[in-house]
Amino acid sequence: MTRAGGIGTVGAALGLVVVLAGRAGAEPRKLLVTKVSWVDAQQNAGTMLFQGTVDASGVLRGRVYAEDGAELVVTGTVASDGGVTGALDTTASERVGTFAGQLNGQREIEGEVAVDGTVGTISWEAPADALPSK
């Protein structure tokens, strides 16, 4: 899998939601786990696993894991309308891309990723049936 392909699947983090027990006084977080499907500009398709959390203010943090073992760090925001935006970094904190997505009529997140500054080279989607509400 190419680096661009691995990056493209990071954006959506809205699948199975489980409430995490927080420390006393800490803001509750929800665990998000989902498979994200992607297609790049050359019509190569693939999937990745996203695992992360979103807090009550919509702060998204997590990691995606590619089929080839590659791992990227995801940071971003989940808006009240279900839109997501954020950044993709290597595990060594090198910024490699940004992403944005919106809910479609089938309650899936669809979006695009800018990899190394090139917008629209990868599209992705993920189920959002358990989208956390605020």
C-alpha positions in Angstrom: 0.0 0.0 0.0 1.3 3.4 -0.9 1.8 6.1 1.7 -1.0 8.1 0.1 -3.3 5.2 0.3 -2.7 4.7 3.9 -3.3 8.4 4.6 -6.6 8.5 2.8 -8.4 6.2 5.1 -7.7 8.1 8.3 -10.4 10.7 8.1 -13.5 9.1 9.3 -13.6 7.8 12.9 -17.3 7.2 13.4 -18.3 3.6 13.8 -18.9 1.5 16.8 -19.1 3.8 19.9 -18.5 2.7 23.4 -18.5 5.1 26.4 -15.1 5.1 28.3 -15.1 5.5 32.0 -13.1 8.7 32.7 -11.1 9.7 35.7 -13.0 11.7 38.4 -13.6 15.2 37.0 -12.4 14.3 33.5 -14.6 15.0 30.5 -16.3 11.8 29.3 -14.8 10.3 26.1 -16.3 7.9 23.6 -14.3 5.2 21.9 -14.6 5.1 18.1 -13.7 2.1 16.1 -14.5 1.8 12.4 -13.2 0.4 9.1 -12.6 3.2 6.6 -12.8 2.5 2.8 -10.8 4.6 0.4 -10.1 5.1 -3.3 -7.1 7.1 -4.6 -6.7 9.0 -7.9 -5.5 5.9 -9.7 -8.7 4.0 -8.6 -6.7 1.8 -6.1 -9.1 0.8 -3.3 -8.4 -0.3 0.2 -9.5 -0.3 3.9 -7.9 0.7 7.2 -8.9 0.4 10.8 -9.4 3.6 12.8 -9.4 3.5 16.6 -9.6 6.6 18.7 -11.7 8.8 21.0 -13.9 11.9 20.7 -14.7 14.0 23.8 -17.8 16.0 24.6 -16.4 19.1 22.8 -15.8 17.1 19.6 -12.0 16.7 19.9 -11.0 13.7 17.9 -7.8 11.7 18.6 -6.7 8.3 17.4 -4.7 6.1 15.0 -5.3 4.3 11.8 -3.7 1.0 10.8 -3.2 0.0 7.2 -3.3 -3.6 6.0 0.5 -3.4 5.5 1.0 -2.4 9.1 1.6 1.3 8.6 0.3 3.5 11.4 -0.7 7.2 11.3 -1.8 9.5 14.1 -5.2 11.3 13.7 -6.2 14.6 15.3 -9.3 16.6 14.5 -12.7 17.7 15.3 -16.2 16.2 15.0 -18.8 18.9 14.5 -22.4 18.7 15.8 -23.6 18.2 12.2 -21.4 15.1 11.8 -18.7 16.8 9.8 -15.1 15.9 10.5 -11.8 17.8 9.9 -8.3 17.1 11.0 -4.7 16.2 10.4 -2.7 13.1 9.7 0.8 12.7 11.2 3.4 9.9 11.2 4.2 8.4 14.6 7.3 10.6 14.5 5.0 13.7 14.4 5.6 14.5 10.7 2.5 16.1 9.1 1.6 14.2 6.0 -1.9 15.3 5.3 -5.3 16.8 6.3 -8.8 15.5 5.9 -12.4 16.7 5.8 -15.7 14.9 5.5 -19.5 15.3 5.8 -22.4 13.0 6.4 -24.3 11.8 3.3 -27.9 10.7 3.0 -26.9 7.1 4.0 -25.4 8.3 7.3 -21.9 7.6 6.1 -19.0 10.1 6.3 -17.6 11.0 2.9 -14.6 13.2 2.3 -11.3 14.0 0.7 -7.7 14.0 1.9 -4.9 16.4 1.0 -1.7 14.4 1.0 1.5 16.5 1.1 -0.5 19.5 0.0 -2.3 17.9 -3.0 -6.1 18.2 -2.5 -8.6 15.6 -3.6 -6.2 12.7 -4.5 -8.0 10.3 -2.1 -11.6 9.9 -1.3 -12.9 7.9 1.7 -16.1 6.9 3.5 -17.0 5.3 6.8 -20.2 4.4 8.6 -21.5 7.0 11.0 -24.5 5.2 12.4 -23.2 5.6 15.9 -22.1 9.2 15.5 -21.7 10.8 18.9 -24.2 13.5 19.7 -23.4 16.7 21.7 
